[in-house]
Amino acid sequence: MATAAETLSGAMAPRPFRVVRRQRETGDTWTLELEPVNGEPLDFVPGQFTMLYAFGVGEVPISICGERGGPLVHTVRAVGAVSEAICASRPGAVLGVRGPFGRGWPVEEALGLDVVVVAGGIGLPPLRPALYECLRRRSEYGDVVLLYGSRTPADLVYRREVEAWRSRFDLEVDVTVDRGEGDWRGKVGVVPKLIGSARFDPGAAVAMVCGPEIMMRFAAEALLARGVPEDRIYLSMERNMQCGLGHCGHCQLGPTLICRDGPIYRFDEIEPLMKVREL
Amino acid sequence: MIGPEALDDLVAALKGRGFRVLGPTVRDGAIVYDDLESAGELPIGWTDRQEPGSYRLDRRDDEARFGYAVGPHSWKQFLFPARISFWQARRVDEGGFEVREPPPEGAPFAFIGVRSCELHGIAIQDRVFLEGRHVDRDYEARRRDAFLVAVNCFEPGGTCFCVSMGTGPKAEAGYDLALTEILDGEHRFLVQVGSERGAEVLRDLPRRDAETLDLQAAGAAVEGAAARMGRSLDTTDLRDLLARNLEHERWDEVASRCLTCGNCTMVCPTCFCTSIEDHTSLAGDEAERVRLWDSCYSVDHSYIHGGSVRPSGRSRYRQWLTHKFGTWHDQFGTSGCIGCGRCITWCPVGIDVTEELAAIRATEEVSDAND
């Protein structure tokens, strides 16, 4: 049931948040840090998303990519009118925020286990809060592995941070690109290929996967092949989302509503649905 | 028991209590739901003939007030209007903006002539909008004080199948007052009370106590309706049947007839999909968010960057039918269908959901072999 506060204020009204920092990630992707104009910062669990509103243009679902307790961070790729307007918002601009919505990554369930984070392209930002959580409580997890791939070196987001993570002794980081353009001397190939040689115990690991649906399917297959049980593999699904409340009907994926039951699903829950074309 | 003339007193009693009284009336060749000034505006002496893709009004040879099944309208157009404005916003200093949410306004509704299936339809929308994690504020405000006068069916339509869905024809719960129209002998109505408010309104009407004969006549009228359903549907394991048959060849066959016009979703009393639209003034200093009925038959319904998830008519018809009869159970713990038959009647090419579901059931093994 909704709380009285939700009912009274109306879950459809965005709260104004001011852009305090804006950083370019790639040619079409920007990271924004936001602070509430009034009131409390947004609390969230890793994997949740907000509905982010550009005044007069519209609203889109965007994963929360920052650390709990810090500013609200969103990494946005400009792919349409709304995301373009959001990416163009300079410090001082005000955006609207509703949420957070959705079910997050299994950071609690993974306590005591190895954690394998598999990200494709713009799939890394939704996973970053989970990674932050693992690093914050590092001693409570086993091996932590980040496997990250993008189409080209220029499409890698958070590049400096990934490089800094790679210098840590308590985190294994492996990066690959589909096409090794320019002066790239790292690995070339698709990200699921990194799974076979990564250091983790398949029988005692939780995998968190985010990226294009096709990449997630191959990553899940590679994880299963390594012996990770299907109920320890988690994926983040994407559909059209307009309300975030389970009311508008757009984000249906078979028996589930992604904004309410997702966006993070256990692989064994979602696998039969992923096989059906145009579901 | 009340007489037909007491329906005028009922309208007056509800108006006197500040309700906006809505009920069935004849307009443009159909029985629609609209404001009632008096009970004289009810479809007196009219009935409807319904078949797949066909709806016609006919004269009855009596003065029945509720001698029809259901028309193209449902009560959802009042509780869940086709267009509402959520809020308006305007620019303020330093790049900011201010959001104003107008409170939902207007008199509470009194609906006269709510069919049993429609009571179930309202209960299903209650589940979607009121009983989940989030409450729909606008729906809640419209629904909260609505006064429901149910009418038991004695004249089911050619596309009705409420008996199969377990949603009628007799109103069992969820009403303030329930009427059973009796045409056998003296024209009269059995009134059943479903709430304190209902009892209080009934006290304003000229009435007499019901006798055994009245109760028998009312029971016979409803039983007669149950026996004359135009359609029937085997609902055994329907949810699982559909989940097993997402690649059935029948989807291709029905897609070759379906126009993906979305009529079925517009007339369906439970369909709840909406699109959220953000508008702005030409000067760019004012903005508004509106909610409009949407339909899963539109290509845009499933659009994400890069394209639509369901570009084919086959996948969109499958989405609608499997949601209504199958995955609705998973999402909201109930079927999404109330057996009112509107989607069959108002389909321009006469697609009959009961026939489609029966076809899938009958040929399931063929599909398995082809998988």
Interface residues (C-beta under 8 A of the other chain):
Chain A: M1 A2 E6 T7 G10 A11 M12 A13 P14 P16 R18 V37 Y53 F55 G56 V57 G58 E59 V79 G80 S83 G92 A93 V94 G96 E238 R239 N240 Q242 C243 L245 G246 H247 C248 G249 H250 Q252 G254 P255 T256 L257 R260 V276 R277 E278 L279
Chain B: F86 W87 A89 R91 E94 G95 G96 F97 E98 V99 E101 V128 F129 E131 G132 R133 H134 V135 D136 R137 E140 A243 L246 E247 F272 C273 T274 S275 I276 E277 D278 H279 T280 S281 G284 E286 A287 R289 R291 D294 C296 H301 S302 Y303 I304 H305 G306 V309 R310 P311 S312 R314 S315 Q319 T322 H323 G326 T327 H329 D330 Q331
